[in-house]
Amino acid sequence: MLQVSLSQLKSHSRRFIAITLAVLLAVAFLSATLMVNASTKASLKESLGQSYASADLVISPPTQTPLTTAELAAVTSSPVVGASSGQRPLFLQTNLGKASVGAQLRDVPTDPALEPVKLLSGAWPTKDADVVVDRVTAERNSLSLGSKVTMSADAGGKEPASLHATVSGIMAASFDPMSSGTAQFVGTTAAVEKLSYPDSGFTGISVLLKPGVSVADAKAALATTLDQPADTILTPDEQTTQQVSLLTGGQDQLTIVLLAFAAVALLVAALVVSNTFSVLVAQRTRELALLRCIGASRAQVRNSVMVEAIAVGFIASVLGVLVATGTMALVLTLLGQNPNFAFATLAVPPSAIVAGLVVGTLLTVLAALVPARAATAVAPLAALRPVDDASVHNTGGRLRLVVGVVLLLAGGVGLVYGGISTNLLIALPAGAASFVGVIMAATLFVPKLVALAGTLAVPAGVPGTMAAANAVRNPRRTTATASALLIGVTLVTMMMTGAATARQAFDSQLDSRYPVDLSVQAYPGEPAITADQLSAAAALPGVKQIARLDLVGTVTAGDLQIPAYGIHDADAAALLANSANRPTRTSVVLPKDVKATTATLNSGTQTTNIAATPSTTYELMAVVSLDAFPPVAANDPLRREAAAPLWISVNESLEANALMDLRTSLATALGVNEYQVSGDVLEKATFNQVIDMMLLVVTALLAVAVFIALIGVANTLSLSVLERTRENSLLRALGLTRGQLRGMLALEAVLIAGVAAIIGSALGAVYGWGGAQAALGSFADVTAVIPWGQILTVVLVAVVAGLLASVVPARLAAKLSPVEGLAMD
């Protein structure tokens, strides 16, 4: 029988393409997930460890207290140390001429071998007034050799310390995530000390060992010298491993999420493989019957099918692992072309290979058990016709339905309760249980809904009537096929509904926090924004209105005393959409939680009692009308304690990237830092970008499961064509054309795919809203938002994909002549 199985694989290899595709995709997904986890850690090591990659050892402080200058000197003078360099990155403010940015300054190592980045042009600083800047900052701010910059920082003195420096060199940007988000500068030790607090210490010490000194001996010697534990003295690889663990919290959250999607793909693949083996068994009906008649036992026939499953599963798993490796290599190679991601590193852990091979092969074998058993369940002379071994009329079928209905009802109640009580820990498992119940009880409603939908095909004539009848001829197989597609569609729609609902809840929450689109926060003591800067900002594309508030005085309401800012009535009308936030000439608008109806305005030496109303957004400020109350004098002491902001409205049509660019342009035009420009639209844009990216990634991941399910649709039709060969040929002999036969099969596929998509969309909308309510209801008003356009697109794509899945089976059915078909047994 082994030779029979191998000959089947060799002579009928095309029959196994569907199984190979399904298993290949699922295994590729699983292996790629494990590779993503390993590659992420490897890439983090490359980036986190860059600052000390050239060292032999890295010394960290044993407590939160930094290492001292004396300890650095002790390390440097140790007989095992060839060179050392203290790490003390200093964060400060740097004026680059046209813009002021947050920056990081570190001192150049005493030994060039300890320098972590490459110098691209110029020279490392040798004078205190020299600095080297990273390439990204230089290009972004038009800096070159000889450019002037001014650095300032609070060094513990009465006035901020400053350093006027000249760019002496340009270096490659560091990949270290602790510094890659800011401008990077390197200066002399004296320059760093000038801008630092006295005795600020070091966050670490990089060490080069003398030739011939072993790492183990050096660790012991340095631990004795510093009187600190040896586990604070690590090699660069040990240090980065520790940092990666701290950064990820010791948990592989991303891997867990991706493995959940891989599990969905594997489940769908198992359904498809089971149905596909049913197709293969049906195709070999006469052959298997003949083997039984000439003496093959049931076990031998069953084992022959299992041998085929093992072989196909293993080959498909090997291909899946290779596809995953190739895809990851391609993605990381393309990512590495971007200089900002040059640290991206491919890692292929043994677990990705072993898990892919074992899971893929085991999945195929387990999925083939039922078809293999069905192939030997009846006598040879009965031609081994397929049987419905889990119908609603046998014990197994009834038990499954009872369990499914219980899970559906109990899980549904738990999901509702979790949503009402905003408890995600209850809603999540309850929703999952109810969905499992839906799948288990699907035979109760899927065939009936397909039959109901079949009435829509009746106007198509005989092909439509036959398609409706054929779609439910084998309820178990129809349910399994629809369930595979239903799983993917439900999860896609759930994510779409959850994302839309979360977006609306987040937008409402932001609207209650920010009165205007953008606000530019000013600080006491900073140079005032000039009229020319204000005009330049107002002229930027995308800016609708800009207004400068002014300090009017302070407002007292009960025990509360806060600064009062004034805005002109015309500006308030243009900028503040909610009239409750606009002051009148006889009233003040207080913070949103203050319920006082009157307040006292203290402006200079004048005191005025005025009416008060709470705002919907203000938190730590009161707003009055500048047309009724003048600002305080320029030399008023209050101006040393508070500074008025700028309020800006922008065009609603601006996309997220345009808003981020506008933020940069506003900061440059106004001469402020980017972090001082904040507001509703920026947070909305950032959140929406995250939501859109997450939705794109999740949809792409689930698309794998949907594609595998569509392979199942094609194979269900193939089995249907095989079982109805004589019937189809008789219809052809009675006048049914090839086109009508193809149309009949196409309608059958559309009915199954359409019903699965509609059920999945309905379930996904419910689960998406319930999940959003449970997750967000405790801090935001959650209103169900159904993305009808996106859901309709999902349904249409599923229907069209089902139609395309019918092409190959329909072509094969129409290709067979009526005479040949009627002659077949």
Secondary structure, 3 states (H helix, E strand, C coil): CHHHHHHHHHHCHHHHHHHHHHHHHHHHHHHHHHHHHHHHHHHHHHHHHHHHCCCCEEECCCCCCCECHHHHHHHHCCCCEEEEEEECCEEEEEECCCCEEEEEEEECCCCHHHCCCCEEEECCCCCCCEEEEEHHHHHHCCCCCCCEEEEEECCCCCCCEEEEEEEEEEECCCCCCCCCCCEEEEECHHHHHHHCCCCCCECEEEEEECCCCCHHHHHHHHHHHHCCCHHHEECHHHHHHHHHHHHCCCCCHHHHHHHHHHHHHHHHHHHHHHHHHHHHHHHCHHHHHHHHHCCCCHHHHHHHHHHHHHHHHHHHHHHHHHHHHHHHHHHHHHHHCCHHHCCCCCCCCHHHHHHHHHHHHHHHHHHHHHHHHHHCCCCHHHCCCCCCCCCCCCHHHHHHHHHHHHHHHHHHHHHHHHHHCCCHHHHHHHHHHHHHHHHHCHHHHHHHHHHHHHHHHHHHCHHHHHHHHHHCCCHHHHHHHHHHHHHHHHHHHHHHHHHHHHHHHHHHHHHCCCCCCEEECCCCCCCCCCHHHHHHHHCCCCEEEEEECEEEEEEEECCEEEEEEEECHHHHHHHCCCHHHCCCCCEEEECCCCCCCEEEEEECCEEEEEEEEECCCCCCCEEEECCCCCCCCCCCHHHHCCCCCEEEEECCCCCHHHHHHHHHHHHHHHCCCHHHEECHHHHHHHHHHHHHHHHHHHHHHHHHHHHHHHHHHHHHHHHHHHHCHHHHHHHHHCCCCHHHHHHHHHHHHHHHHHHHHHHHHHHHHHHHHHHHHHHHCCCCCCCCCCCHHHHHHHHHHHHHHHHHHCHHHHHHHHHCCHHHHHHCC
